[in-house]
Amino acid sequence: MPARTGREYLGGLQAQEREVWLRGERVKDVTAHPGLANGARAIASLYDMQHDPALRDEMTYVSPTSGDCVGLSFLIPRTRQELERRRTMMLRWARSTCGMVGRSPDFMNVTFAAWAAAAEYFAQNRPEFGENVRRYYEHIREHDLTLTHSLINLQRSRTVSGMFNLEEGTALRVMRETDAGIVVRGARVLATLGPLADEIAVYSPRLPQLTERHSPFAINFAIPCGTPGLKFLCRESFDLGRSRFDHPLGSRFEEMDSIVFFDDVLVPWERVFLLGDVDLVNRTATTTHSSAHTAHQGAAKNIAKCEFVLGVALLMTETLGNAHLPHSEERLAELMLYTELMKACMRAAEADAQPDAWGVMCPAPLPAEITRNLFMTAYPRMVEILQLLGSSSLMIIPSETDFQSPLAPEIEQYLATDAAAARDRVKLFRLAWEIAGSAFGSRQVIYERFFASDPLARARALNAIYPKGELMERVREFLGPSA
Ligand SMILES: Cc1cc2nc3c(=O)[nH]c(=O)nc-3n(C[C@H](O)[C@H](O)[C@H](O)COP(=O)(O)OP(=O)(O)OC[C@H]3O[C@@H](n4cnc5c(N)ncnc54)[C@H](O)[C@@H]3O)c2cc1C
């Protein structure tokens, strides 16, 4: 089956009955629910880009097994050119959502591409697991499936530092093995895109490490979202059912976060990729380099988001007529700095890419990972800059219906600026408010702070890969021999 269209993606969601709950009600059809449907449409539009005659070559490649054109984020890059080609495709997707859809399907596609190439890693102690991961990757590539993932266990208590205060009855664990597969029970967070995905992948984050006593919790598998016993509990939707004018982002890009309950869910053996092997589970992301590949995907999203926020800031200052004032230039320059730093890291990750043990062209881990650490603090600051630039204009945002009310003449007259008609000014600042102050925008800030793990864990990750020796040696040489 070739790369899917948006319609096929939506049809797939409808065809697979799943248990999704939102505001106390079971959602019958996620593609029609007012809180979810526009988010589903946003993902559908990504799939449609694969069939746009002007983009098809950029978005797809020829499958090595079926000969069909399949989504390019499934490509296992063997050369720098292929890595760049994959980035061009991912950046095209990210720009089309203004960088506001963090979990577009390419995130998981690059993960499974890295894992399939490194199938021997999964096969080390159980040869069948290597075959499982290879076959699963082909399955999702040939069917162009959308995956969500959930790595973190819910915790009853945070008395122990880190994420592995794992308790029976809460954390997801293997209950028993049967001839058909493993039975798992527990709760995981946070499956972004969960209700809008075809399948869910469950594995562990690489940063906090499991210990031997955690083996019942050490798992890596993927199953359809409609598997019996699987339940998704959504947060409230930030698509408030308003117009594109009123909520330009929430009305388009609600990707939804969900808690996932596993109520004695049977995972068939062919969908198990690791089981009980703490060491292999802990090292999966670093040894297979899936973490560098997902950082590369995330950097494309970050670039698109930086560019979009900078574009909004430039239009804000142009509209208000203060673009030339020193305080505006200082703030705009800071946004330019983040945008260009992000691009420079992306370029460095590609320029210094090296083939790994499995012949996969791997983005250089250091500049790739730095894009994650940087964005945890840069994005909240970018949002703060929009607030500082916008000031009261972020509150001068009457709704679309106000323009049809008896006050319309006053609005048209008094809200115009030298550079913009009232309607254009309000439209722009409603967008700025959605980024800088709305529920949708606040969730984006929380997302960027935490989606790639908590800040302490990320700092430790950077420490772990930074080449420190040479720098210390240089200082030692400067200090001279010890007395
Ligand atoms: C919007 C959003 C979407 C997400 N989407 C996904 C997804 O799709 N899939 C997925 O698997 N996960 C997802 N996540 C979850 C994400 O992986 C976790 O939020 C992240 O790993 C951090 O874990 P935590 O929230 O439990 O934070 P915690 O571990 O509770 O940390 C909270 C804060 O406490 C600090 N802290 C922790 N320990 C200490 C200590 N010992 N001393 C001092 N300070 C400490 C941390 O630095 C942090 O600032 C998402 C998260 C968010 C917010």
The ligand as a MOL file (V3000), in Angstrom:
LIG
                    3D

  0  0  0     0  0            999 V3000
M  V30 BEGIN CTAB
M  V30 COUNTS 53 58 0 0 0
M  V30 BEGIN ATOM
M  V30 1 C 2.6970 18.5010 26.8150 0
M  V30 2 C 3.4780 17.2530 27.0590 0
M  V30 3 C 3.4540 16.2440 26.1200 0
M  V30 4 C 4.1470 15.0550 26.3420 0
M  V30 5 N 4.0960 14.0660 25.4100 0
M  V30 6 C 4.6680 12.8800 25.6680 0
M  V30 7 C 4.5510 11.7930 24.7510 0
M  V30 8 O 3.9550 11.9240 23.6820 0
M  V30 9 N 5.0870 10.6050 25.1020 0
M  V30 10 C 5.7440 10.4150 26.2970 0
M  V30 11 O 6.2040 9.3180 26.5570 0
M  V30 12 N 5.8860 11.4190 27.1790 0
M  V30 13 C 5.3600 12.6370 26.8970 0
M  V30 14 N 5.4760 13.6540 27.8040 0
M  V30 15 C 5.9700 13.3090 29.1430 0
M  V30 16 C 7.3950 13.7180 29.3530 0
M  V30 17 O 8.2110 12.7250 28.8630 0
M  V30 18 C 7.5580 13.9240 30.8500 0
M  V30 19 O 6.7560 15.0180 31.2230 0
M  V30 20 C 8.9730 14.2120 31.1700 0
M  V30 21 O 9.7300 13.0340 30.9860 0
M  V30 22 C 9.1760 14.7300 32.5600 0
M  V30 23 O 8.6400 13.8470 33.5050 0
M  V30 24 P 7.6330 14.3600 34.5900 0
M  V30 25 O 6.5760 15.1860 33.9190 0
M  V30 26 O 7.1980 13.1950 35.3650 0
M  V30 27 O 8.4960 15.3910 35.4290 0
M  V30 28 P 9.1380 15.1980 36.8800 0
M  V30 29 O 10.1160 14.0940 36.8590 0
M  V30 30 O 8.0540 15.1630 37.8910 0
M  V30 31 O 9.9140 16.5670 37.0340 0
M  V30 32 C 9.1970 17.7730 37.3730 0
M  V30 33 C 10.1930 18.8400 37.7640 0
M  V30 34 O 10.9090 18.4460 38.9340 0
M  V30 35 C 12.2960 18.5140 38.6910 0
M  V30 36 N 12.9580 17.4430 39.4270 0
M  V30 37 C 12.8210 16.1110 39.2210 0
M  V30 38 N 13.5860 15.4230 40.0950 0
M  V30 39 C 14.2120 16.3560 40.8540 0
M  V30 40 C 15.1540 16.2900 41.9180 0
M  V30 41 N 15.5870 15.1350 42.3870 0
M  V30 42 N 15.6070 17.4370 42.4360 0
M  V30 43 C 15.1750 18.6350 41.9890 0
M  V30 44 N 14.2810 18.7640 40.9860 0
M  V30 45 C 13.8130 17.6440 40.4400 0
M  V30 46 C 12.4630 18.3710 37.1950 0
M  V30 47 O 13.6850 18.9330 36.7240 0
M  V30 48 C 11.2510 19.1160 36.6870 0
M  V30 49 O 11.5060 20.4880 36.5910 0
M  V30 50 C 4.8570 14.8700 27.5630 0
M  V30 51 C 4.8870 15.9000 28.5170 0
M  V30 52 C 4.2190 17.0750 28.2740 0
M  V30 53 C 4.2740 18.1500 29.3290 0
M  V30 END ATOM
M  V30 BEGIN BOND
M  V30 1 1 1 2
M  V30 2 1 2 3
M  V30 3 2 2 52
M  V30 4 2 3 4
M  V30 5 1 4 5
M  V30 6 1 4 50
M  V30 7 2 5 6
M  V30 8 1 6 7
M  V30 9 1 6 13
M  V30 10 2 7 8
M  V30 11 1 7 9
M  V30 12 1 9 10
M  V30 13 2 10 11
M  V30 14 1 10 12
M  V30 15 2 12 13
M  V30 16 1 13 14
M  V30 17 1 14 15
M  V30 18 1 14 50
M  V30 19 1 15 16
M  V30 20 1 16 17
M  V30 21 1 16 18
M  V30 22 1 18 19
M  V30 23 1 18 20
M  V30 24 1 20 21
M  V30 25 1 20 22
M  V30 26 1 22 23
M  V30 27 1 23 24
M  V30 28 2 24 25
M  V30 29 1 24 26
M  V30 30 1 24 27
M  V30 31 1 27 28
M  V30 32 2 28 29
M  V30 33 1 28 30
M  V30 34 1 28 31
M  V30 35 1 31 32
M  V30 36 1 32 33
M  V30 37 1 33 34
M  V30 38 1 33 48
M  V30 39 1 34 35
M  V30 40 1 35 36
M  V30 41 1 35 46
M  V30 42 1 36 37
M  V30 43 1 36 45
M  V30 44 2 37 38
M  V30 45 1 38 39
M  V30 46 1 39 40
M  V30 47 2 39 45
M  V30 48 1 40 41
M  V30 49 2 40 42
M  V30 50 1 42 43
M  V30 51 2 43 44
M  V30 52 1 44 45
M  V30 53 1 46 47
M  V30 54 1 46 48
M  V30 55 1 48 49
M  V30 56 2 50 51
M  V30 57 1 51 52
M  V30 58 1 52 53
M  V30 END BOND
M  V30 END CTAB
M  END
